[in-house]
Amino acid sequence: MINWKVRFKNPQFLAQLVLAVLTPIIAYMGLTFEDLTTWIVFGDVLLQAISNPYVLGLVAVSVYNAVSDPTTEGLSDSVQALTYDTPKKKGDA
């Protein structure tokens, strides 16, 4: 089980998740972030990505890497992390 409530309260996780989706799409299409200058261009890029199974596979692997916790077995959070209501701050016991 993953403590999604706490993960989505963590800005670092949100940034990691957004980059996990966008980076493989942009890299596959040979673009840079500077090429996405309008919402129309951004939408077109996302539509092209959704219609490409290879790109969706790249995104899935990237999201898996962003979500998985290498300090626990499998995909779930630790028993301790499942009890959190907010992200643990550095130095908390």
PyMOL Python script that loads the backbone (N, CA, C, O; Angstrom):
from pymol import cmd

cmd.read_pdbstr("""\
ATOM      1  N   MET A   1       0.842  -1.176   0.000  1.00  0.00           N
ATOM      2  CA  MET A   1       0.000   0.000   0.000  1.00  0.00           C
ATOM      3  C   MET A   1       0.893   1.248   0.000  1.00  0.00           C
ATOM      4  O   MET A   1       1.961   1.264   0.613  1.00  0.00           O
ATOM      5  N   ILE A   2       0.450   2.251  -0.674  1.00  0.00           N
ATOM      6  CA  ILE A   2       1.177   3.520  -0.742  1.00  0.00           C
ATOM      7  C   ILE A   2       0.329   4.601  -0.079  1.00  0.00           C
ATOM      8  O   ILE A   2      -0.881   4.670  -0.297  1.00  0.00           O
ATOM      9  N   ASN A   3       0.959   5.429   0.717  1.00  0.00           N
ATOM     10  CA  ASN A   3       0.269   6.518   1.406  1.00  0.00           C
ATOM     11  C   ASN A   3       0.168   7.712   0.443  1.00  0.00           C
ATOM     12  O   ASN A   3       0.927   8.677   0.542  1.00  0.00           O
ATOM     13  N   TRP A   4      -0.789   7.618  -0.488  1.00  0.00           N
ATOM     14  CA  TRP A   4      -0.928   8.642  -1.537  1.00  0.00           C
ATOM     15  C   TRP A   4      -1.258  10.012  -0.947  1.00  0.00           C
ATOM     16  O   TRP A   4      -0.787  11.036  -1.443  1.00  0.00           O
ATOM     17  N   LYS A   5      -2.070  10.029   0.114  1.00  0.00           N
ATOM     18  CA  LYS A   5      -2.475  11.297   0.725  1.00  0.00           C
ATOM     19  C   LYS A   5      -1.251  12.108   1.135  1.00  0.00           C
ATOM     20  O   LYS A   5      -1.178  13.311   0.883  1.00  0.00           O
ATOM     21  N   VAL A   6      -0.310  11.454   1.758  1.00  0.00           N
ATOM     22  CA  VAL A   6       0.904  12.144   2.214  1.00  0.00           C
ATOM     23  C   VAL A   6       1.808  12.468   1.033  1.00  0.00           C
ATOM     24  O   VAL A   6       2.391  13.551   0.979  1.00  0.00           O
ATOM     25  N   ARG A   7       1.929  11.557   0.102  1.00  0.00           N
ATOM     26  CA  ARG A   7       2.800  11.817  -1.048  1.00  0.00           C
ATOM     27  C   ARG A   7       2.336  13.046  -1.828  1.00  0.00           C
ATOM     28  O   ARG A   7       3.158  13.850  -2.270  1.00  0.00           O
ATOM     29  N   PHE A   8       1.028  13.192  -1.997  1.00  0.00           N
ATOM     30  CA  PHE A   8       0.536  14.334  -2.767  1.00  0.00           C
ATOM     31  C   PHE A   8       0.609  15.645  -1.982  1.00  0.00           C
ATOM     32  O   PHE A   8       0.392  16.715  -2.552  1.00  0.00           O
ATOM     33  N   LYS A   9       0.905  15.579  -0.706  1.00  0.00           N
ATOM     34  CA  LYS A   9       1.146  16.793   0.085  1.00  0.00           C
ATOM     35  C   LYS A   9       2.604  17.233  -0.007  1.00  0.00           C
ATOM     36  O   LYS A   9       2.955  18.312   0.469  1.00  0.00           O
ATOM     37  N   ASN A  10       3.449  16.415  -0.610  1.00  0.00           N
ATOM     38  CA  ASN A  10       4.875  16.689  -0.696  1.00  0.00           C
ATOM     39  C   ASN A  10       5.200  17.318  -2.056  1.00  0.00           C
ATOM     40  O   ASN A  10       5.099  16.636  -3.076  1.00  0.00           O
ATOM     41  N   PRO A  11       5.589  18.606  -2.098  1.00  0.00           N
ATOM     42  CA  PRO A  11       5.880  19.262  -3.374  1.00  0.00           C
ATOM     43  C   PRO A  11       7.000  18.578  -4.158  1.00  0.00           C
ATOM     44  O   PRO A  11       6.992  18.591  -5.389  1.00  0.00           O
ATOM     45  N   GLN A  12       7.945  17.990  -3.465  1.00  0.00           N
ATOM     46  CA  GLN A  12       9.031  17.295  -4.156  1.00  0.00           C
ATOM     47  C   GLN A  12       8.498  16.087  -4.927  1.00  0.00           C
ATOM     48  O   GLN A  12       8.918  15.838  -6.057  1.00  0.00           O
ATOM     49  N   PHE A  13       7.581  15.341  -4.325  1.00  0.00           N
ATOM     50  CA  PHE A  13       6.989  14.197  -5.015  1.00  0.00           C
ATOM     51  C   PHE A  13       6.177  14.666  -6.220  1.00  0.00           C
ATOM     52  O   PHE A  13       6.235  14.051  -7.285  1.00  0.00           O
ATOM     53  N   LEU A  14       5.420  15.754  -6.058  1.00  0.00           N
ATOM     54  CA  LEU A  14       4.620  16.266  -7.178  1.00  0.00           C
ATOM     55  C   LEU A  14       5.515  16.672  -8.341  1.00  0.00           C
ATOM     56  O   LEU A  14       5.216  16.353  -9.492  1.00  0.00           O
ATOM     57  N   ALA A  15       6.605  17.369  -8.055  1.00  0.00           N
ATOM     58  CA  ALA A  15       7.539  17.771  -9.109  1.00  0.00           C
ATOM     59  C   ALA A  15       8.160  16.545  -9.767  1.00  0.00           C
ATOM     60  O   ALA A  15       8.304  16.491 -10.988  1.00  0.00           O
ATOM     61  N   GLN A  16       8.526  15.568  -8.953  1.00  0.00           N
ATOM     62  CA  GLN A  16       9.114  14.335  -9.476  1.00  0.00           C
ATOM     63  C   GLN A  16       8.129  13.608 -10.386  1.00  0.00           C
ATOM     64  O   GLN A  16       8.521  13.078 -11.426  1.00  0.00           O
ATOM     65  N   LEU A  17       6.871  13.580 -10.009  1.00  0.00           N
ATOM     66  CA  LEU A  17       5.851  12.905 -10.803  1.00  0.00           C
ATOM     67  C   LEU A  17       5.604  13.633 -12.134  1.00  0.00           C
ATOM     68  O   LEU A  17       5.495  12.997 -13.183  1.00  0.00           O
ATOM     69  N   VAL A  18       5.517  14.959 -12.083  1.00  0.00           N
ATOM     70  CA  VAL A  18       5.321  15.740 -13.311  1.00  0.00           C
ATOM     71  C   VAL A  18       6.499  15.535 -14.260  1.00  0.00           C
ATOM     72  O   VAL A  18       6.305  15.335 -15.459  1.00  0.00           O
ATOM     73  N   LEU A  19       7.713  15.583 -13.729  1.00  0.00           N
ATOM     74  CA  LEU A  19       8.892  15.375 -14.566  1.00  0.00           C
ATOM     75  C   LEU A  19       8.961  13.939 -15.082  1.00  0.00           C
ATOM     76  O   LEU A  19       9.445  13.703 -16.190  1.00  0.00           O
ATOM     77  N   ALA A  20       8.485  12.984 -14.294  1.00  0.00           N
ATOM     78  CA  ALA A  20       8.480  11.592 -14.728  1.00  0.00           C
ATOM     79  C   ALA A  20       7.563  11.394 -15.934  1.00  0.00           C
ATOM     80  O   ALA A  20       7.807  10.518 -16.764  1.00  0.00           O
ATOM     81  N   VAL A  21       6.519  12.199 -16.031  1.00  0.00           N
ATOM     82  CA  VAL A  21       5.607  12.118 -17.170  1.00  0.00           C
ATOM     83  C   VAL A  21       6.143  12.926 -18.354  1.00  0.00           C
ATOM     84  O   VAL A  21       6.174  12.432 -19.481  1.00  0.00           O
ATOM     85  N   LEU A  22       6.559  14.157 -18.100  1.00  0.00           N
ATOM     86  CA  LEU A  22       6.934  15.048 -19.200  1.00  0.00           C
ATOM     87  C   LEU A  22       8.291  14.745 -19.830  1.00  0.00           C
ATOM     88  O   LEU A  22       8.432  14.841 -21.049  1.00  0.00           O
ATOM     89  N   THR A  23       9.276  14.386 -19.038  1.00  0.00           N
ATOM     90  CA  THR A  23      10.629  14.220 -19.568  1.00  0.00           C
ATOM     91  C   THR A  23      10.724  13.148 -20.655  1.00  0.00           C
ATOM     92  O   THR A  23      11.315  13.420 -21.700  1.00  0.00           O
ATOM     93  N   PRO A  24      10.171  11.940 -20.465  1.00  0.00           N
ATOM     94  CA  PRO A  24      10.266  10.963 -21.554  1.00  0.00           C
ATOM     95  C   PRO A  24       9.530  11.408 -22.823  1.00  0.00           C
ATOM     96  O   PRO A  24       9.970  11.122 -23.936  1.00  0.00           O
ATOM     97  N   ILE A  25       8.415  12.104 -22.645  1.00  0.00           N
ATOM     98  CA  ILE A  25       7.652  12.586 -23.813  1.00  0.00           C
ATOM     99  C   ILE A  25       8.479  13.601 -24.589  1.00  0.00           C
ATOM    100  O   ILE A  25       8.626  13.495 -25.807  1.00  0.00           O
ATOM    101  N   ILE A  26       9.007  14.568 -23.887  1.00  0.00           N
ATOM    102  CA  ILE A  26       9.773  15.637 -24.531  1.00  0.00           C
ATOM    103  C   ILE A  26      11.045  15.082 -25.164  1.00  0.00           C
ATOM    104  O   ILE A  26      11.409  15.469 -26.275  1.00  0.00           O
ATOM    105  N   ALA A  27      11.722  14.172 -24.456  1.00  0.00           N
ATOM    106  CA  ALA A  27      12.954  13.583 -24.995  1.00  0.00           C
ATOM    107  C   ALA A  27      12.679  12.750 -26.242  1.00  0.00           C
ATOM    108  O   ALA A  27      13.420  12.841 -27.220  1.00  0.00           O
ATOM    109  N   TYR A  28      11.622  11.939 -26.218  1.00  0.00           N
ATOM    110  CA  TYR A  28      11.303  11.096 -27.369  1.00  0.00           C
ATOM    111  C   TYR A  28      11.007  11.946 -28.601  1.00  0.00           C
ATOM    112  O   TYR A  28      11.398  11.596 -29.715  1.00  0.00           O
ATOM    113  N   MET A  29      10.328  13.044 -28.396  1.00  0.00           N
ATOM    114  CA  MET A  29       9.942  13.896 -29.519  1.00  0.00           C
ATOM    115  C   MET A  29      11.049  14.867 -29.921  1.00  0.00           C
ATOM    116  O   MET A  29      10.874  15.649 -30.855  1.00  0.00           O
ATOM    117  N   GLY A  30      12.167  14.827 -29.236  1.00  0.00           N
ATOM    118  CA  GLY A  30      13.300  15.683 -29.594  1.00  0.00           C
ATOM    119  C   GLY A  30      13.070  17.146 -29.281  1.00  0.00           C
ATOM    120  O   GLY A  30      13.627  18.022 -29.942  1.00  0.00           O
ATOM    121  N   LEU A  31      12.256  17.412 -28.281  1.00  0.00           N
ATOM    122  CA  LEU A  31      11.935  18.790 -27.910  1.00  0.00           C
ATOM    123  C   LEU A  31      12.733  19.196 -26.677  1.00  0.00           C
ATOM    124  O   LEU A  31      13.386  18.368 -26.043  1.00  0.00           O
ATOM    125  N   THR A  32      12.672  20.461 -26.355  1.00  0.00           N
ATOM    126  CA  THR A  32      13.157  20.973 -25.083  1.00  0.00           C
ATOM    127  C   THR A  32      11.976  21.663 -24.409  1.00  0.00           C
ATOM    128  O   THR A  32      10.958  21.929 -25.048  1.00  0.00           O
ATOM    129  N   PHE A  33      12.114  21.949 -23.127  1.00  0.00           N
ATOM    130  CA  PHE A  33      11.019  22.639 -22.438  1.00  0.00           C
ATOM    131  C   PHE A  33      10.746  24.009 -23.066  1.00  0.00           C
ATOM    132  O   PHE A  33       9.626  24.515 -22.996  1.00  0.00           O
ATOM    133  N   GLU A  34      11.768  24.602 -23.677  1.00  0.00           N
ATOM    134  CA  GLU A  34      11.589  25.909 -24.313  1.00  0.00           C
ATOM    135  C   GLU A  34      10.701  25.828 -25.561  1.00  0.00           C
ATOM    136  O   GLU A  34      10.142  26.836 -25.992  1.00  0.00           O
ATOM    137  N   ASP A  35      10.573  24.621 -26.140  1.00  0.00           N
ATOM    138  CA  ASP A  35       9.712  24.451 -27.313  1.00  0.00           C
ATOM    139  C   ASP A  35       8.229  24.492 -26.953  1.00  0.00           C
ATOM    140  O   ASP A  35       7.387  24.672 -27.833  1.00  0.00           O
ATOM    141  N   LEU A  36       7.904  24.331 -25.697  1.00  0.00           N
ATOM    142  CA  LEU A  36       6.509  24.306 -25.258  1.00  0.00           C
ATOM    143  C   LEU A  36       6.093  25.700 -24.815  1.00  0.00           C
ATOM    144  O   LEU A  36       5.975  25.981 -23.622  1.00  0.00           O
ATOM    145  N   THR A  37       5.874  26.564 -25.790  1.00  0.00           N
ATOM    146  CA  THR A  37       5.634  27.974 -25.493  1.00  0.00           C
ATOM    147  C   THR A  37       4.158  28.349 -25.401  1.00  0.00           C
ATOM    148  O   THR A  37       3.830  29.435 -24.923  1.00  0.00           O
ATOM    149  N   THR A  38       3.265  27.471 -25.849  1.00  0.00           N
ATOM    150  CA  THR A  38       1.834  27.762 -25.742  1.00  0.00           C
ATOM    151  C   THR A  38       1.114  26.508 -25.252  1.00  0.00           C
ATOM    152  O   THR A  38       1.633  25.397 -25.351  1.00  0.00           O
ATOM    153  N   TRP A  39      -0.087  26.708 -24.724  1.00  0.00           N
ATOM    154  CA  TRP A  39      -0.877  25.569 -24.259  1.00  0.00           C
ATOM    155  C   TRP A  39      -1.311  24.697 -25.428  1.00  0.00           C
ATOM    156  O   TRP A  39      -1.490  23.490 -25.266  1.00  0.00           O
ATOM    157  N   ILE A  40      -1.482  25.293 -26.600  1.00  0.00           N
ATOM    158  CA  ILE A  40      -1.869  24.518 -27.781  1.00  0.00           C
ATOM    159  C   ILE A  40      -0.754  23.552 -28.169  1.00  0.00           C
ATOM    160  O   ILE A  40      -1.012  22.379 -28.441  1.00  0.00           O
ATOM    161  N   VAL A  41       0.484  24.044 -28.195  1.00  0.00           N
ATOM    162  CA  VAL A  41       1.630  23.183 -28.506  1.00  0.00           C
ATOM    163  C   VAL A  41       1.757  22.085 -27.454  1.00  0.00           C
ATOM    164  O   VAL A  41       1.977  20.920 -27.784  1.00  0.00           O
ATOM    165  N   PHE A  42       1.617  22.465 -26.196  1.00  0.00           N
ATOM    166  CA  PHE A  42       1.705  21.500 -25.101  1.00  0.00           C
ATOM    167  C   PHE A  42       0.631  20.422 -25.250  1.00  0.00           C
ATOM    168  O   PHE A  42       0.919  19.236 -25.094  1.00  0.00           O
ATOM    169  N   GLY A  43      -0.591  20.823 -25.549  1.00  0.00           N
ATOM    170  CA  GLY A  43      -1.688  19.872 -25.749  1.00  0.00           C
ATOM    171  C   GLY A  43      -1.431  18.952 -26.933  1.00  0.00           C
ATOM    172  O   GLY A  43      -1.698  17.753 -26.853  1.00  0.00           O
ATOM    173  N   ASP A  44      -0.916  19.499 -28.030  1.00  0.00           N
ATOM    174  CA  ASP A  44      -0.597  18.677 -29.198  1.00  0.00           C
ATOM    175  C   ASP A  44       0.462  17.625 -28.867  1.00  0.00           C
ATOM    176  O   ASP A  44       0.362  16.476 -29.296  1.00  0.00           O
ATOM    177  N   VAL A  45       1.478  18.030 -28.098  1.00  0.00           N
ATOM    178  CA  VAL A  45       2.530  17.094 -27.698  1.00  0.00           C
ATOM    179  C   VAL A  45       1.941  15.981 -26.841  1.00  0.00           C
ATOM    180  O   VAL A  45       2.275  14.811 -27.031  1.00  0.00           O
ATOM    181  N   LEU A  46       1.064  16.334 -25.894  1.00  0.00           N
ATOM    182  CA  LEU A  46       0.439  15.308 -25.044  1.00  0.00           C
ATOM    183  C   LEU A  46      -0.440  14.359 -25.862  1.00  0.00           C
ATOM    184  O   LEU A  46      -0.445  13.153 -25.614  1.00  0.00           O
ATOM    185  N   LEU A  47      -1.177  14.892 -26.829  1.00  0.00           N
ATOM    186  CA  LEU A  47      -2.019  14.033 -27.676  1.00  0.00           C
ATOM    187  C   LEU A  47      -1.173  13.073 -28.508  1.00  0.00           C
ATOM    188  O   LEU A  47      -1.528  11.906 -28.673  1.00  0.00           O
ATOM    189  N   GLN A  48      -0.053  13.570 -29.031  1.00  0.00           N
ATOM    190  CA  GLN A  48       0.851  12.697 -29.783  1.00  0.00           C
ATOM    191  C   GLN A  48       1.407  11.602 -28.876  1.00  0.00           C
ATOM    192  O   GLN A  48       1.534  10.451 -29.295  1.00  0.00           O
ATOM    193  N   ALA A  49       1.733  11.953 -27.649  1.00  0.00           N
ATOM    194  CA  ALA A  49       2.291  10.978 -26.709  1.00  0.00           C
ATOM    195  C   ALA A  49       1.267   9.908 -26.351  1.00  0.00           C
ATOM    196  O   ALA A  49       1.595   8.724 -26.286  1.00  0.00           O
ATOM    197  N   ILE A  50       0.026  10.328 -26.120  1.00  0.00           N
ATOM    198  CA  ILE A  50      -1.026   9.382 -25.743  1.00  0.00           C
ATOM    199  C   ILE A  50      -1.293   8.376 -26.864  1.00  0.00           C
ATOM    200  O   ILE A  50      -1.674   7.235 -26.599  1.00  0.00           O
ATOM    201  N   SER A  51      -1.097   8.790 -28.098  1.00  0.00           N
ATOM    202  CA  SER A  51      -1.366   7.893 -29.225  1.00  0.00           C
ATOM    203  C   SER A  51      -0.165   7.007 -29.569  1.00  0.00           C
ATOM    204  O   SER A  51      -0.233   6.234 -30.525  1.00  0.00           O
ATOM    205  N   ASN A  52       0.918   7.104 -28.820  1.00  0.00           N
ATOM    206  CA  ASN A  52       2.125   6.332 -29.116  1.00  0.00           C
ATOM    207  C   ASN A  52       2.387   5.331 -27.983  1.00  0.00           C
ATOM    208  O   ASN A  52       2.775   5.741 -26.888  1.00  0.00           O
ATOM    209  N   PRO A  53       2.185   4.035 -28.221  1.00  0.00           N
ATOM    210  CA  PRO A  53       2.363   3.050 -27.155  1.00  0.00           C
ATOM    211  C   PRO A  53       3.788   3.020 -26.590  1.00  0.00           C
ATOM    212  O   PRO A  53       3.971   2.785 -25.396  1.00  0.00           O
ATOM    213  N   TYR A  54       4.778   3.252 -27.421  1.00  0.00           N
ATOM    214  CA  TYR A  54       6.165   3.253 -26.946  1.00  0.00           C
ATOM    215  C   TYR A  54       6.393   4.374 -25.942  1.00  0.00           C
ATOM    216  O   TYR A  54       7.020   4.165 -24.903  1.00  0.00           O
ATOM    217  N   VAL A  55       5.889   5.559 -26.249  1.00  0.00           N
ATOM    218  CA  VAL A  55       6.033   6.696 -25.335  1.00  0.00           C
ATOM    219  C   VAL A  55       5.278   6.426 -24.041  1.00  0.00           C
ATOM    220  O   VAL A  55       5.776   6.744 -22.961  1.00  0.00           O
ATOM    221  N   LEU A  56       4.096   5.849 -24.131  1.00  0.00           N
ATOM    222  CA  LEU A  56       3.337   5.512 -22.920  1.00  0.00           C
ATOM    223  C   LEU A  56       4.113   4.513 -22.067  1.00  0.00           C
ATOM    224  O   LEU A  56       4.084   4.595 -20.839  1.00  0.00           O
ATOM    225  N   GLY A  57       4.804   3.578 -22.701  1.00  0.00           N
ATOM    226  CA  GLY A  57       5.640   2.642 -21.966  1.00  0.00           C
ATOM    227  C   GLY A  57       6.782   3.340 -21.258  1.00  0.00           C
ATOM    228  O   GLY A  57       7.090   3.027 -20.108  1.00  0.00           O
ATOM    229  N   LEU A  58       7.415   4.287 -21.941  1.00  0.00           N
ATOM    230  CA  LEU A  58       8.492   5.073 -21.325  1.00  0.00           C
ATOM    231  C   LEU A  58       7.972   5.853 -20.121  1.00  0.00           C
ATOM    232  O   LEU A  58       8.627   5.912 -19.081  1.00  0.00           O
ATOM    233  N   VAL A  59       6.797   6.447 -20.269  1.00  0.00           N
ATOM    234  CA  VAL A  59       6.198   7.215 -19.172  1.00  0.00           C
ATOM    235  C   VAL A  59       5.871   6.282 -18.005  1.00  0.00           C
ATOM    236  O   VAL A  59       6.102   6.634 -16.849  1.00  0.00           O
ATOM    237  N   ALA A  60       5.340   5.106 -18.297  1.00  0.00           N
ATOM    238  CA  ALA A  60       4.993   4.159 -17.233  1.00  0.00           C
ATOM    239  C   ALA A  60       6.226   3.745 -16.431  1.00  0.00           C
ATOM    240  O   ALA A  60       6.175   3.681 -15.203  1.00  0.00           O
ATOM    241  N   VAL A  61       7.320   3.466 -17.113  1.00  0.00           N
ATOM    242  CA  VAL A  61       8.555   3.092 -16.418  1.00  0.00           C
ATOM    243  C   VAL A  61       9.063   4.263 -15.582  1.00  0.00           C
ATOM    244  O   VAL A  61       9.513   4.075 -14.452  1.00  0.00           O
ATOM    245  N   SER A  62       8.992   5.456 -16.130  1.00  0.00           N
ATOM    246  CA  SER A  62       9.452   6.646 -15.426  1.00  0.00           C
ATOM    247  C   SER A  62       8.603   6.918 -14.184  1.00  0.00           C
ATOM    248  O   SER A  62       9.140   7.260 -13.131  1.00  0.00           O
ATOM    249  N   VAL A  63       7.299   6.770 -14.298  1.00  0.00           N
ATOM    250  CA  VAL A  63       6.404   6.976 -13.147  1.00  0.00           C
ATOM    251  C   VAL A  63       6.645   5.887 -12.099  1.00  0.00           C
ATOM    252  O   VAL A  63       6.656   6.169 -10.901  1.00  0.00           O
ATOM    253  N   TYR A  64       6.836   4.659 -12.545  1.00  0.00           N
ATOM    254  CA  TYR A  64       7.153   3.565 -11.610  1.00  0.00           C
ATOM    255  C   TYR A  64       8.405   3.918 -10.802  1.00  0.00           C
ATOM    256  O   TYR A  64       8.433   3.742  -9.584  1.00  0.00           O
ATOM    257  N   ASN A  65       9.430   4.410 -11.480  1.00  0.00           N
ATOM    258  CA  ASN A  65      10.663   4.789 -10.785  1.00  0.00           C
ATOM    259  C   ASN A  65      10.443   5.943  -9.812  1.00  0.00           C
ATOM    260  O   ASN A  65      11.101   6.006  -8.773  1.00  0.00           O
ATOM    261  N   ALA A  66       9.538   6.844 -10.130  1.00  0.00           N
ATOM    262  CA  ALA A  66       9.261   7.981  -9.253  1.00  0.00           C
ATOM    263  C   ALA A  66       8.446   7.564  -8.031  1.00  0.00           C
ATOM    264  O   ALA A  66       8.593   8.149  -6.958  1.00  0.00           O
ATOM    265  N   VAL A  67       7.593   6.562  -8.186  1.00  0.00           N
ATOM    266  CA  VAL A  67       6.687   6.152  -7.117  1.00  0.00           C
ATOM    267  C   VAL A  67       7.322   5.125  -6.181  1.00  0.00           C
ATOM    268  O   VAL A  67       7.067   5.137  -4.977  1.00  0.00           O
ATOM    269  N   SER A  68       8.140   4.246  -6.731  1.00  0.00           N
ATOM    270  CA  SER A  68       8.685   3.171  -5.899  1.00  0.00           C
ATOM    271  C   SER A  68       9.670   3.709  -4.864  1.00  0.00           C
ATOM    272  O   SER A  68      10.393   4.675  -5.104  1.00  0.00           O
ATOM    273  N   ASP A  69       9.672   3.057  -3.717  1.00  0.00           N
ATOM    274  CA  ASP A  69      10.588   3.399  -2.625  1.00  0.00           C
ATOM    275  C   ASP A  69      11.637   2.304  -2.548  1.00  0.00           C
ATOM    276  O   ASP A  69      11.324   1.180  -2.157  1.00  0.00           O
ATOM    277  N   PRO A  70      12.876   2.610  -2.913  1.00  0.00           N
ATOM    278  CA  PRO A  70      13.896   1.565  -2.949  1.00  0.00           C
ATOM    279  C   PRO A  70      14.291   1.046  -1.562  1.00  0.00           C
ATOM    280  O   PRO A  70      15.042   0.076  -1.461  1.00  0.00           O
ATOM    281  N   THR A  71      13.800   1.672  -0.507  1.00  0.00           N
ATOM    282  CA  THR A  71      14.145   1.215   0.846  1.00  0.00           C
ATOM    283  C   THR A  71      13.157   0.198   1.390  1.00  0.00           C
ATOM    284  O   THR A  71      13.332  -0.306   2.500  1.00  0.00           O
ATOM    285  N   THR A  72      12.113  -0.110   0.613  1.00  0.00           N
ATOM    286  CA  THR A  72      11.132  -1.108   1.047  1.00  0.00           C
ATOM    287  C   THR A  72      10.988  -2.173  -0.021  1.00  0.00           C
ATOM    288  O   THR A  72      11.306  -1.945  -1.188  1.00  0.00           O
ATOM    289  N   GLU A  73      10.511  -3.325   0.382  1.00  0.00           N
ATOM    290  CA  GLU A  73      10.299  -4.420  -0.553  1.00  0.00           C
ATOM    291  C   GLU A  73       9.013  -4.174  -1.328  1.00  0.00           C
ATOM    292  O   GLU A  73       8.007  -3.763  -0.749  1.00  0.00           O
ATOM    293  N   GLY A  74       9.039  -4.417  -2.606  1.00  0.00           N
ATOM    294  CA  GLY A  74       7.855  -4.230  -3.439  1.00  0.00           C
ATOM    295  C   GLY A  74       7.571  -2.760  -3.688  1.00  0.00           C
ATOM    296  O   GLY A  74       8.471  -1.921  -3.643  1.00  0.00           O
ATOM    297  N   LEU A  75       6.312  -2.462  -3.951  1.00  0.00           N
ATOM    298  CA  LEU A  75       5.913  -1.088  -4.266  1.00  0.00           C
ATOM    299  C   LEU A  75       5.359  -0.332  -3.067  1.00  0.00           C
ATOM    300  O   LEU A  75       5.167   0.881  -3.150  1.00  0.00           O
ATOM    301  N   SER A  76       5.101  -0.995  -1.979  1.00  0.00           N
ATOM    302  CA  SER A  76       4.414  -0.336  -0.862  1.00  0.00           C
ATOM    303  C   SER A  76       5.367   0.512  -0.030  1.00  0.00           C
ATOM    304  O   SER A  76       6.584   0.327  -0.055  1.00  0.00           O
ATOM    305  N   ASP A  77       4.774   1.449   0.708  1.00  0.00           N
ATOM    306  CA  ASP A  77       5.521   2.248   1.674  1.00  0.00           C
ATOM    307  C   ASP A  77       5.779   1.405   2.916  1.00  0.00           C
ATOM    308  O   ASP A  77       5.149   0.367   3.116  1.00  0.00           O
ATOM    309  N   SER A  78       6.705   1.858   3.742  1.00  0.00           N
ATOM    310  CA  SER A  78       6.977   1.155   4.992  1.00  0.00           C
ATOM    311  C   SER A  78       5.771   1.280   5.927  1.00  0.00           C
ATOM    312  O   SER A  78       4.920   2.153   5.755  1.00  0.00           O
ATOM    313  N   VAL A  79       5.720   0.399   6.906  1.00  0.00           N
ATOM    314  CA  VAL A  79       4.639   0.436   7.899  1.00  0.00           C
ATOM    315  C   VAL A  79       4.629   1.800   8.590  1.00  0.00           C
ATOM    316  O   VAL A  79       3.565   2.366   8.839  1.00  0.00           O
ATOM    317  N   GLN A  80       5.808   2.323   8.895  1.00  0.00           N
ATOM    318  CA  GLN A  80       5.905   3.630   9.549  1.00  0.00           C
ATOM    319  C   GLN A  80       5.372   4.736   8.642  1.00  0.00           C
ATOM    320  O   GLN A  80       4.629   5.604   9.100  1.00  0.00           O
ATOM    321  N   ALA A  81       5.742   4.715   7.361  1.00  0.00           N
ATOM    322  CA  ALA A  81       5.301   5.762   6.433  1.00  0.00           C
ATOM    323  C   ALA A  81       3.789   5.740   6.236  1.00  0.00           C
ATOM    324  O   ALA A  81       3.184   6.777   5.966  1.00  0.00           O
ATOM    325  N   LEU A  82       3.183   4.577   6.367  1.00  0.00           N
ATOM    326  CA  LEU A  82       1.732   4.485   6.206  1.00  0.00           C
ATOM    327  C   LEU A  82       0.981   5.168   7.343  1.00  0.00           C
ATOM    328  O   LEU A  82      -0.210   5.448   7.211  1.00  0.00           O
ATOM    329  N   THR A  83       1.651   5.440   8.449  1.00  0.00           N
ATOM    330  CA  THR A  83       0.991   6.100   9.581  1.00  0.00           C
ATOM    331  C   THR A  83       1.075   7.626   9.498  1.00  0.00           C
ATOM    332  O   THR A  83       0.419   8.315  10.279  1.00  0.00           O
ATOM    333  N   TYR A  84       1.848   8.154   8.591  1.00  0.00           N
ATOM    334  CA  TYR A  84       2.024   9.610   8.495  1.00  0.00           C
ATOM    335  C   TYR A  84       0.761  10.288   7.977  1.00  0.00           C
ATOM    336  O   TYR A  84       0.042   9.742   7.141  1.00  0.00           O
ATOM    337  N   ASP A  85       0.507  11.493   8.491  1.00  0.00           N
ATOM    338  CA  ASP A  85      -0.564  12.346   7.963  1.00  0.00           C
ATOM    339  C   ASP A  85      -0.001  13.448   7.083  1.00  0.00           C
ATOM    340  O   ASP A  85      -0.697  13.986   6.222  1.00  0.00           O
ATOM    341  N   THR A  86       1.256  13.777   7.303  1.00  0.00           N
ATOM    342  CA  THR A  86       1.981  14.768   6.507  1.00  0.00           C
ATOM    343  C   THR A  86       3.370  14.211   6.242  1.00  0.00           C
ATOM    344  O   THR A  86       3.821  13.319   6.960  1.00  0.00           O
ATOM    345  N   PRO A  87       4.064  14.725   5.217  1.00  0.00           N
ATOM    346  CA  PRO A  87       5.413  14.228   4.958  1.00  0.00           C
ATOM    347  C   PRO A  87       6.321  14.431   6.173  1.00  0.00           C
ATOM    348  O   PRO A  87       6.255  15.450   6.861  1.00  0.00           O
ATOM    349  N   LYS A  88       7.159  13.442   6.410  1.00  0.00           N
ATOM    350  CA  LYS A  88       8.089  13.513   7.542  1.00  0.00           C
ATOM    351  C   LYS A  88       9.151  14.560   7.247  1.00  0.00           C
ATOM    352  O   LYS A  88       9.724  14.594   6.158  1.00  0.00           O
ATOM    353  N   LYS A  89       9.406  15.417   8.235  1.00  0.00           N
ATOM    354  CA  LYS A  89      10.411  16.458   8.081  1.00  0.00           C
ATOM    355  C   LYS A  89      11.767  15.923   8.519  1.00  0.00           C
ATOM    356  O   LYS A  89      11.847  15.062   9.395  1.00  0.00           O
ATOM    357  N   LYS A  90      12.813  16.427   7.919  1.00  0.00           N
ATOM    358  CA  LYS A  90      14.154  16.017   8.270  1.00  0.00           C
ATOM    359  C   LYS A  90      14.388  16.285   9.752  1.00  0.00           C
ATOM    360  O   LYS A  90      14.078  17.372  10.239  1.00  0.00           O
ATOM    361  N   GLY A  91      14.926  15.317  10.467  1.00  0.00           N
ATOM    362  CA  GLY A  91      15.198  15.467  11.883  1.00  0.00           C
ATOM    363  C   GLY A  91      14.091  14.956  12.780  1.00  0.00           C
ATOM    364  O   GLY A  91      14.299  14.818  13.986  1.00  0.00           O
ATOM    365  N   ASP A  92      12.887  14.663  12.216  1.00  0.00           N
ATOM    366  CA  ASP A  92      11.805  14.097  13.033  1.00  0.00           C
ATOM    367  C   ASP A  92      12.154  12.661  13.397  1.00  0.00           C
ATOM    368  O   ASP A  92      12.758  11.940  12.604  1.00  0.00           O
ATOM    369  N   ALA A  93      11.778  12.262  14.574  1.00  0.00           N
ATOM    370  CA  ALA A  93      12.044  10.879  15.019  1.00  0.00           C
ATOM    371  C   ALA A  93      11.051   9.927  14.435  1.00  0.00           C
ATOM    372  O   ALA A  93      11.119   8.726  14.697  1.00  0.00           O
TER     373      ALA A  93
END
""", "prot")
cmd.dss("prot")
cmd.show_as("cartoon", "prot")
cmd.util.cbc("prot")
cmd.orient("prot")
